[in-house]
Amino acid sequence: MRAAWLVMRWEYLIRIRSKFFLISTILMPLLIVGMISLPVLLFEEEDVQGFTISIVDESGVWTERIGQLLDERHSTADGAPMYPRYPLFNADQQGQRNEASALLEAGIIGAYLVIGPRFEEAGKVTFIARDGGRIFEQEQLHRVVQKTWTLAAIERHQVESELLATLDQTISWKSYTTRGSGMTESDALQAFMVPIIYVMILFFAVFFSSQILMRSIITERSNRVVELLLSSLTSRDLMTGKILGLGLVGLTQISIYLVVTSVAGAGYGVTMISAEGIGYFLLYAILGYFLYAAIYAAVGSLFETEQDAQQVIGLLSLIPILPLIFSSYVVTHPDSLTVQIASFFPPLTPFLMIIRLVVTDVAWWEVGGTVLLMILFTVLMMRWAGIIFRTAILLYGKRVTLPEIMRWVKAG
Amino acid sequence: MPPGSSAGLDVHRLVKTFDGLTAVNGVTFQVERGSVFGLLGPNGAGKTTIIRIIMGILGADGGAVHYDGHPITRLESRRFGYLPEERGLYQKTRLRETLVYLARLKGLTQTEATDRVDHYLARFDLTAYAHRNIQALSKGNQQKAQFIAAVVHQPSMIFLDEPFAGLDPVNQIIIKEIIGELQAAGATILLSTHQMESAERLCRAICLIDHGKVVLEGGLSEVKSSYGERCVEVTFDGAIPNEVAQWLQVVETRKNTVIGNLKGGLAPTLKALVELSPVLEFKVREPTLEEIFIAAVKGEQS
């Protein structure tokens, strides 16, 4: 036990002060903060620049109306219109089109609108820009033209001005979610992003630690330190110490991430996870780590170089990537039968349950059942990993086959 | 003498098989407490496997190991010093802290470990590298660091598997000196090596192993005298006649001189050789350990 403690301490201390840990631990929260803030930044209206437009409009009526509303709604910081109109001098539509097209080609205007014939009834508009995109500007222009068209229709049908004012308003829409007896204000984007962020944290922490575990076993095998270690302690103490030491590294990382996400979340006014949620998160994170640590330790003891192990690692990483890929489905269908059943498959349990616990109310028996099943499965995997580790760790220059491993496990 | 009745290490009929291949086949030998013992043999003879079994790293399929009169315990063997043949240390950790960690695994407290490590770093002229990463050390210095890891906790029994491999003569001398000091302090040392010259100089007793079996075992002087009467050096006045092989098991030939072990009696052999070709010189000599080694291994193979 003393030896396992010494190994744990050693593994923890040398990893925690390594540059790799520092870099990956800093990069990961940056990525998370980026994920939270990127969509918010993208939708920031101040970033929309606007540009000069021309309006191809044979009737000449719409140009003025649209222009008026545009100037009312969209102006730059210093009060200048965001979408100044460049006038067209031709009277017929074809002439106006040619003129606008030439202006666009010359870079004088950023885009032009073509108001279709009998616009008040047909309601057809074409938007032509040089660089296809400009989605935010297009969206603003679209809304203004739509509004102009609606107002004209209301006028035409001689609707009372009072009703007109009412119709012009937008209704207020607020979204709440109920959890137990409480009720919290929610935001669709936030409800979608938060669980995914936690799954990412779980994924990174569990795999960061168990991959380092595997790498450290392979390194000790290839530089032969393992023989020196095994002359001083049992393979059981060595494996226990390593798994616990690197588990603590993962836990340290998770703690940093949880603090950073909570602080970043609070900064954006986003409710992250509750105290109860953190409890569940840690429970599933620890169980998940032990499960994958057992698997990676066993794999590590079978190979002498990382390249040799690469194929198996690739195959192994597919299992936890699945819930990442399907996480958007799990977020929107947390109580579907498929998700419920998949939650009882131990390698997926932590990832699915974290999403479900953040998004919905999970029945107590599901939490209890998945935890119990994971504990049983993890204990079994640890035992097998112990046998494989003990048997394979000093086996050099020999490729171990699956039937051989099965034989060891049976015999052990 | 029943197994385990002597003070020291007693290896009795040790057997180990790997996938049906017998690597160690009934090996028996005793190492007297406080002595330096040579476990010799060609590559792949089974020396490392025997050491790993004694150290408790591998389990035996048969036989027993006793230490100071009782079956050896894992706790005891974990306190033994061990320099494995396959060298290696962590590369990205600092020298001093790594040695302190390894010493602590051997049971020392933090203070004891630090003091001893500092003592040995100074002894091996490595103090300047104490806080460097191990990968920055030369190969020779890494070897010395590994030797420190094997002896730092002042074990009662030390296993040194090829301790001189890869070291320059100056450092070989330092290691030999330290082996002497450790022995003087009461440690029992088992040395596994190909370097017969070093084994001859350091060991009181040897055990020669080939193909997992003991070929020769005993005190160095006994082994030598049992071989001594049988080893001759013959210098011919001209080329060595081919028929020599009928009378001698040839160990070495130099120009017109042949060194070999007698196949028959001394007198009939001399008579026969003189008849083959004029003999300038005929010497009965004490064989070197190397010659015994070669002869024994060759004899085993034939």
Interface residues (C-beta under 8 A of the other chain):
Chain A: A3 L6 V7 W10 I14 S18 T219 E220 S222 N223 R224 V225 E227 L228 L229 L230 S231 S232 L233 T234 L394
Chain B: R52 M55 G56 I57 L58 R74 S77 R78 F80 Y82 P84 E86 R87 G88 L89 Y90 Q91 K92 T93 Y101 L102 R104 L105 K106 Q146 A149
